[in-house]
Amino acid sequence: MNQESSMPSAGGSEYNLWLTFINRAVQEWSESHDWEELKKYFYPGVTGVSQASISMPLDYKKLAAPVRVQVSGDSEGGTAFPDILENQKGMYLETDDYVYEVGDNSSGYHIVFHPGTLASGASIEIQYFSMPTSLASPAQVPLVNDSQFLVDRTVAYIFEARSDPRFQVMESKARDRLMLMVENSNLSKYNSYDNPAPVISTLRKQGFRVGRD
């Protein structure tokens, strides 16, 4: 960028500016797709006999799967509580199992359970997509699979800040890399060499094998 062999001094104004651009690129990456790298599991403890809501971690973004609750006597896996919109509560019965989200990024998010009682000692599994942690030091490693995306996107930010028209070229390169990462992320769910998982069709669900039955 500066046509120099050494990087900006750590902690300097230019270094901090470039680090801010890198974090902007990481945030752009996180918002573009539901990445497996951002998926986390949360196992909260239930201490009260009438607890109806669970406070989520600060990096919570959204649920990635139905919440599972298992109490003594349940079969393996427990009971799945699907996520619904809060304004759709009137469409369900009083005995239906479901959860909904309340809160915001400022005050934090809570998962509210219906029916509003959780037995003390219940085992809860909450799978969610998280927000990436901001990079603060050169020792940290970003979650982005293709690090060249961060390079191209950061260079584009720097060129744009300098009113250099080359930012459009670098932005286009970064976008192409981002789209390739999205495609590879989707394909990885079906292209495992260890355990291939082809797309399930209605014929397979009915027990038919194309070309044989």
Residue pairs with C-beta under 8 A, 6 or more apart in sequence:
1 155
1 158
2 8
7 15
8 14
8 15
8 18
9 15
10 138
17 161
18 154
18 158
19 135
19 136
21 153
21 154
21 157
21 158
22 135
22 142
22 150
22 154
23 134
23 135
24 153
24 157
25 149
25 150
25 153
25 154
25 157
25 174
26 132
26 134
26 135
26 142
26 143
26 144
26 150
27 132
28 153
28 178
29 35
29 132
29 144
29 149
29 150
29 178
29 181
30 38
30 131
30 132
32 178
32 182
33 181
33 182
33 185
34 64
34 129
35 129
35 143
35 185
36 185
36 188
37 143
37 145
38 61
38 129
38 130
38 131
38 132
38 143
39 64
39 127
39 128
39 129
39 130
40 57
40 59
40 127
40 128
40 129
40 130
41 125
41 126
41 127
42 56
42 57
42 60
42 125
42 126
42 127
42 128
43 123
43 124
43 125
43 126
44 54
44 55
44 124
44 126
46 118
46 119
46 120
46 121
46 122
46 124
47 120
48 118
48 120
49 117
49 119
49 120
50 116
50 117
50 118
51 117
51 118
51 120
52 112
52 113
52 116
52 117
52 118
53 102
53 110
53 111
53 112
53 113
54 110
54 111
54 113
54 124
54 126
55 108
55 109
55 110
56 103
56 108
56 109
56 110
56 111
56 126
56 128
57 130
58 108
59 130
59 131
59 133
60 108
60 109
60 128
60 130
60 131
61 128
61 129
61 130
61 131
62 101
62 128
62 129
63 83
63 99
63 101
63 111
63 126
63 127
63 128
63 129
64 127
64 128
64 129
65 127
66 80
66 81
66 82
66 83
67 80
67 81
67 83
67 99
67 111
67 113
67 124
67 125
67 126
68 77
68 78
68 79
68 80
68 81
68 124
68 125
69 78
69 79
69 81
69 113
69 118
69 122
69 123
69 124
70 77
70 78
70 79
70 122
70 123
70 124
70 125
71 78
71 119
71 121
71 122
71 123
72 119
72 121
78 123
78 125
79 97
80 97
81 97
81 98
81 99
81 113
82 97
82 98
82 99
83 98
83 99
83 100
83 101
84 92
84 98
84 99
84 100
85 100
86 100
86 101
86 102
89 100
89 114
92 98
92 114
94 115
95 115
96 114
97 114
97 115
98 114
99 111
99 112
99 113
99 114
100 111
100 112
100 114
101 109
101 110
101 111
101 112
102 109
102 110
102 112
103 109
103 110
111 126
118 124
132 142
132 143
135 142
142 150
144 150
144 181
145 181
145 184
146 177
146 180
146 181
148 177
149 174
149 177
149 178
149 181
152 170
152 171
152 173
152 174
152 177
153 170
153 171
153 174
155 167
155 170
156 167
156 168
156 170
156 171
156 173
156 174
157 167
158 167
159 165
159 166
159 167
159 170
160 167
160 171
189 197
190 196
190 197
190 198
190 199
203 209
203 210
